[in-house]
Amino acid sequence: MATTSPTSAVETDRPLHESFDNGIGVFTDNWNVDASVPGQVTLRGTSGLMQQAVSTSSGQGYGTYTINAKFEGTMPGPAIILWPGDNHWPGQEINLAEVTNDGTGRIYGALHWDDNGDHAVTDIYEGVLTGVFHEFKLIWEPNHLTYLVDGVKQAEFTQYVPIDYDHGGMNNVIGWLNTSYETSMTVTDVDYVPLGVAGTPVAQLPATDPTPSPAPAPSTPTPTVPVAAPAAAIDWDALAAQAAANFAATGHWYYDMPAAEGTAATPQPAQPAAPAEAPVDWYALAAQAEANYAATGHWFY
């Protein structure tokens, strides 16, 4: 509900959402409404459901109204309306949806004002019929009413558009009526967003809901390869001495050093005794041993 003086030009209405999961919510002015199924309300016969209309500031003003509902029957009876906030008729009445009286089940939008409602403008929605759920959306702006159904713009009025309470006029309350035992209406949710909320003028909202971009495919994490701790510095003189001692004792050029952690040392198979060999190049021997350890984790060559 607006809270400023009628001369204010600042939007003070608050957003509204009701999904009827716990009954009628804020729509406390009601009669003969079936709210027994969580998530919906149904109006049959002579029934109604709306916010309390007690003053010019009751309800909401400029903004976007979105209602999901299904009409049953092909004659007048169900209607989605924005009723005058002061509850006086004739007065400003904006109808998001009514049913034509020709038995076709077509639905139209309307704007009524004074002279007992004789002054009105209407527009029949193209391809919109009773018997299925539709999303009915109304954008109320200064001097402009835009009607959309299922994201498609169906009607637009720029004359006789009422002024809301914040700008010196009157607000309207959201309501639903059914006036025939041949028809009914089921409503699942309603939303109201004040004009310009979140810094985006309502007039610039798209006619259809944008298709969300597909979520990026989850990336496959690259496994982390453990980094081996650096080996202790090699004592090449001791290595050469051990290799020489092994050859003197066994006639084979190999030596037995501890293996990498968690593995066993792998001795080389015994080799046939060889004739006298050339002097050992200890630097080449050390380089080969180091290369073998780096490649296999074992101190042999």
SULKASUL-V367977 format. One line per field, one symbol per residue. ss: DSSP state (H for helix, E for strand, C for the rest). burial: + if it has 24 or more other ideal C-beta (glycine too) atoms within 12 Angstrom, else -. A space follows every 10 residues. Layout:
# SULKASUL-V367977
ss: ???
burial: ???
This chain:
# SULKASUL-V367977
ss: CCCCCCCCCC CCCCCEEECC CCCCCCCCEE EEEECCCCCC EEEEEEEEEE CCCCCCCCCE CCEEEEEEEE EECCCCCEEE EEEECCCCCC CCEEEEEEEC CCCCCEEEEE EEECHHHCEE EEEEEEEEEC CCEEEEEEEE ECCEEEEEEC CEEEEEECCC CCCCHHHCCC CEEEEEEEEE EEEEEEEEEE EEEECCHHHC CHHHCCCCCC CCCCCCCCCC CCCCCCCCCC CCCCCHHHHH HHHHHHHHHH CCCCCCCCCC CCCCCCCCCC CCCCCCCCCC CHHHHHHHHH HHHHHHCCCC C
burial: ++-------- +++--+-+-+ ---++++-++ --+++----+ ++++--++++ +++--+++++ ++++++++++ +++-++++++ +++++++--- ++++++++++ ----++++++ +++------+ +++++--+++ ---+++++++ ++-+++++++ ---++-+--- +++++++-++ ++++++++++ --++++++++ ++++++---- -+--+----- ---------- ---------- --------++ -++--+---- -++++-+--- ---------- ---------- ----++-++- -++----+++ +
